[in-house]
Amino acid sequence: MSDVLERYERAASRRDPRDALEPLLDDLLRTFAFDKALVLLYDEERASLRGAFGFGIPDAEAQAIECPLADPEDPIVASLRGGMPTLVADPAREPRLAGPVRERLDKIAFGPFVAAPLRSATEGFNTTDGHRTTTPGWEMRGEFAGVVLLARARGVSQADVETLVPFARQAGEALSRQRDVELLRETSESHAIEKEWLWWMVNGVGDAVLLTDSNNDIVLQNRRAELLFRAGEEDSPGKRRAVWMNNFLFTAALSTWNLERGAATTSREVTLVDSIEGTELIYEVITTPATNFRVGMRGTVSVLKNVTDIRHISEQLARGEQRLQTAEEEVRIERDRLDLVLRNVPNPIIVIDNDNQIVSMNAAAQRLFGAQPGSGRRPQMAVANDARFTSFLAALRLEPASERRGEIVVTDPESEERLEMEVQATEVRDTRGAVVATVSVMQDVGRLRELERRRLEQVLFDSEKLAATGRLAASIAHEINNPLEAVQNALYLLQQRRGPDGGREYLDIAARETQRMSRILRQMLGFYRTTEAMAPMDVNALIEEAEGLVAKRLREMGVQLVNELDPSLPNVRGSVDQLKQVILNLLLNAGDSMKKGGTITVSTQGGYGAEAELVGKGVVTIQVRDTGEGIPDDVMAQIFEPFFSTKPGKGTGLGLWVSQGIIQGHGGTLRVRSRMGRGSTFVITLPLEGPNDARAA
C-alpha cells in the first residue's frame, strides 16, 4: 500500500489529470482486483462532478456522465462531502443515485463500486447548494479534486471500503500538498510577472492613474499621479502646498461624485494646481468603481487626462466662432442691404469677370439680358442684347482708362422698345492691384433725351402761352381803348359844360361805352361767369339732358354711355346752365381720352359722402368714369391750371379751370383719380343747399 501511495504522490505532480492519475489507478486495479475505474472531476462552473476518463470504459462514455452536487443524499456526493469511501452494491437499483447517472452506469455495465473521494481541507463547497464557500466541513482544493469510482463485477464489500479509507485520505493530502506547492510557485511567478507588466502598463500612459479606497484615500498611483498628489520633505513649501491643495480638491470632487447616481464609468472634470508652475490645470476624470474580492475592499479607479490646453483652445475656438458668427451676420446684413439697394436701383448693373462672363446682375439687367424661358422673341432678344453688350465691352476695354463710358442700343424683350443706353464701366481691383472684375452701370439716355425734349417743348409752350396771353392783353387793351377814350371825352365835355341842363347826353354816352367795354371783356376772355339766380334742380335730369347734347358725337367716337343714377337723389340748389356746362366738359374730355373707344359711366349718389366735412352734411356726388388711357402723374398736378392742355392744337386749356371755378362757386369740390391704363374718374360733390352766400340769402 505504501508503494502505491508513493507512486501516487509522484504522479500527482504532473500537470494533466490523466497523466497524474493513470499510474495510480492502474496499480489500484491490479492490487485490489477492480475491473473498471471512473474518474469524476469537480466542475466549478456547473457545480457538478463530470466524467473525465476511466479504465475499461470508452472516453466518450466516461465524459457523458455528470453528477450534480445539489443532492446531498447521492452516494457519490456523500463520499465527496464526507471524505470517506462509499459502497454502492447495486447501481442499477440504487435509488439515491441521480437518474441520468444510473442510466449511464447501467449502459456501460458498471457493476458494484466504491466511491473514493479526492479532497483537501482548505477551501470548500456549500453543503446545501454545492457552490464555493469558506465554511469548514466539506472542503476541497487542488486542481484534480473529485471522486474515483472503482467497480468489481463479482461485487464489493465493506472490507474493500475500509481498505480504501487510508488511500483516500493520504492520496488526497499528497495530491493537495503537491498541487499547493506547484500552485504557490506558479502563482508567485505569475503574480510577479503580472505586477511588473502592470507597473509598465500603468506608468506607460501619459495620464495620471490612481486608486482610492472607500474613504477616498489614495492607495495606488502611477508616476504621473505622484507629480500631482505626492510631495516629500525635500520638496519646497510651495510644491507641498500645491500637492495638499490637489489632494483636497480631488477628495472633495470624489466625495461629491460618489453621492451622484450615474453610470459605472463616468467622465467628469476637476480643476487642480500645477505643483511646479503653480498654474491652474483642468483635468477630465474618468472614474470606475472597483472591488477587491480577495479582501472585500471597495474603491475607485480614476484616470486624469489633462485637458487644459484643449479647454483653452475650445474657449478660443468658441470666441472665434462667436466673432465669426458676428462677422457673418454683419456680412449677411451688408449683403442683404446691398442686394436691396441693387434691386431697387432702376438702372441695369452688371458684374463681368475677366473672361467676359456675367457674374452677377440686378433685376433691371436681368430683364434685358436674362435668357429666361418664354414664348415669342423674348429669349432671342435677350441673347442678342448679351452679344451686343459683350462685344461693346470688349471694345471698350481697349481704352487705357480704368473708368470708361460709351453708348449701346439694346431692345427691351418685353415691350420690344429700342433703348439707347449709356454704359459706365469701372474696373474692380484686388489688394495687389490686379483686375478681377468689371462693374457696368447702364443709363437709359434715350428716355432722358425724350424728357429733355418734352421739357423744352413745355418751355416753348409756356412761352407761347405767355405770348398768347400778351397778345390777348394787347387785344383787350386795344378794344377797350376806344370806348375808354369816348368815356374820357364825355366826362371832359361834361366837366366843361356848365349849363342848366347838366349835360345829360354826355352821361348817356359814358354809360353806353362802359357797357360796351363789359361786353368786349365777356366776348374776348370767355371766363365770365354770370351771376345767375340759383334754384332747386333735378341733377339726374340735368345729366340726361347734357348727355343728349353729345350722344351723337360720342357714338361716332365709339364711346358708350352708361348711367348709374340714384332715383331717390334729392334736388340741389344751383345754376342749371353752369352745371350743364361742367357735365358737358367732363363728357367731352372723357371721350377724347379714349382714342379706340370705350365706356363712360355717369353715377350719382346722395348722402353724406367723403367730402361732407368740407361742403356740409347733405351732399350729392356725381362721378364721371372713363376707360381711357389715364392721366400721367407728372400731368395730374397741372390739369386744373389755366391754358394747360393735353390736346395740342385742339383746346384752349381753360375747360377744367372754368369747370372747377363753377363747382367752387356752388360751394362744392371737383377732384380726379386716375391710373395709367385703367382710366380716370372725376368726382363732383355739391351741397344740397348751394353755396354759403346763397343759403344766407
HELIX and SHEET records of a PDB file:
HELIX    1   1 SER A    2  ALA A   12  1                                  11    
HELIX    2   2 PRO A   17  PHE A   32  1                                  16    
HELIX    3   3 ASP A   59  GLN A   63  1                                   5    
HELIX    4   4 PRO A   75  GLY A   82  1                                   8    
HELIX    5   5 PRO A   91  ARG A   93  5                                   3    
HELIX    6   6 GLY A   99  LYS A  107  1                                   9    
HELIX    7   7 GLN A  158  GLY A  204  1                                  47    
HELIX    8   8 ARG A  223  PHE A  229  1                                   7    
HELIX    9   9 PRO A  237  LEU A  259  1                                  23    
HELIX   10  10 THR A  308  ASN A  344  1                                  37    
HELIX   11  11 ALA A  363  PHE A  369  1                                   7    
HELIX   12  12 ARG A  378  LEU A  396  1                                  19    
HELIX   13  13 VAL A  445  GLN A  496  1                                  52    
HELIX   14  14 ARG A  504  LEU A  525  1                                  22    
HELIX   15  15 VAL A  539  GLU A  556  1                                  18    
HELIX   16  16 VAL A  576  ASP A  592  1                                  17    
HELIX   17  17 ALA A  612  VAL A  615  1                                   4    
HELIX   18  18 ASP A  633  MET A  636  1                                   4    
HELIX   19  19 GLY A  655  GLY A  665  1                                  11    
HELIX   20  20 ASN A  692  ALA A  696  1                                   5    
SHEET    1   A 6 GLU A  66  PRO A  68  0                                        
SHEET    2   A 6 SER A  48  PHE A  55 -1                                        
SHEET    3   A 6 LYS A  36  ASP A  43 -1                                        
SHEET    4   A 6 GLY A 146  ALA A 151 -1                                        
SHEET    5   A 6 PHE A 113  LEU A 118 -1                                        
SHEET    6   A 6 THR A  86  VAL A  88 -1                                        
SHEET    1   B 2 GLY A 124  PHE A 125  0                                        
SHEET    2   B 2 ARG A 132  THR A 133 -1                                        
SHEET    1   C 5 ILE A 218  GLN A 221  0                                        
SHEET    2   C 5 ALA A 208  ASP A 213 -1                                        
SHEET    3   C 5 MET A 297  ASN A 306 -1                                        
SHEET    4   C 5 GLU A 280  ASN A 292 -1                                        
SHEET    5   C 5 THR A 266  VAL A 273 -1                                        
SHEET    1   D 5 ILE A 358  MET A 361  0                                        
SHEET    2   D 5 ILE A 349  ILE A 352 -1                                        
SHEET    3   D 5 VAL A 435  ASP A 444 -1                                        
SHEET    4   D 5 ARG A 418  ARG A 429 -1                                        
SHEET    5   D 5 GLU A 403  THR A 411 -1                                        
SHEET    1   E 2 ALA A 535  MET A 537  0                                        
SHEET    2   E 2 VAL A 572  GLY A 574 -1                                        
SHEET    1   F 5 VAL A 559  GLU A 564  0                                        
SHEET    2   F 5 GLY A 598  GLY A 607  1                                        
SHEET    3   F 5 VAL A 619  ASP A 626 -1                                        
SHEET    4   F 5 GLY A 679  PRO A 687 -1                                        
SHEET    5   F 5 THR A 669  ARG A 675 -1                                        
END                                                                             
